[in-house]
Amino acid sequence: GDLFFKRGNKDHAARRYEDSLRQLGHRINHGRISKYWNLGREILNQTFHTCFPILIGRYGKLENQSEAMTLSLYSRVAHVYWYTKDKYWTLWAHLRGLNLAETYEPTKLLAQCYSEHAPGMTLLRWKSRGLKYAEKSLRIRQDLNDIWGQGQSRNYLSIFLYSFSQFERCVSEARHAVEILERTGDYWEVHISRYQLAASLYRLGRMNEAVEQATLNYESAASRG
């Protein structure tokens, strides 16, 4: 699934991730009714987590490898749904993973879910919540000394900021993300970050800088196939 996703074949990636979740004993939406029903359940669960923070971390440390892989897979399938399905599929997969991750003490997987919550909130135009969770993600990753994770959190924060036309701050966060992600070698994330950087520079009227960053992105992506 990861290989298909990185190569841009997102439909095949979605099927592989769904197969993996089924193999681990999880059900996948199979129609419109189940989609809305399951999304409603996850919204209700997240409402309880938001209103009663004592529910977060109630299962202690995440030590079960199967459960850790499940959390990772919900994150991945939400990514591909962003490109291949409507926002309700995306929100369901994202909230399902987030609700599961919040039942354990803070981990890199929870930080990942929180970082994804920011662009997820752009679908609902919920600015305050998206910003809050992006910053929570960054704090967890700083506490865990997760360098790559800090770059990824800043990348998703830049996506959120661009969506809400916060172009100056988007430039700052995207630059920082590019620096970290280049250092850790994740060029897929680098290209996303640099896109936000170039697009924000363009919106600010800084055309020469925007063209420079867009050219860097094109040449980097082309060189890596």
Secondary structure, 3 states (H helix, E strand, C coil): CHHHHHCCCHHHHHHHHHHHHHHCCCCCCCCHHHHHHHHHHHHHHHHHHHHCHHHCCCCCCCCCHHHHHHHHHHHHHHHHHHHHCCHHHHHHHHHHHHHHHCCCCCCHHHHHHHHHHHHHHHCCCCHHHHHHHHHHHHHHHHHCCCHHHHHHHHHHHHHHHHHCCCHHHHHHHHHHHHHHHHHHCCHHHHHHHHHHHHHHHHHCCCHHHHHHHHHHHHHHHHHCC
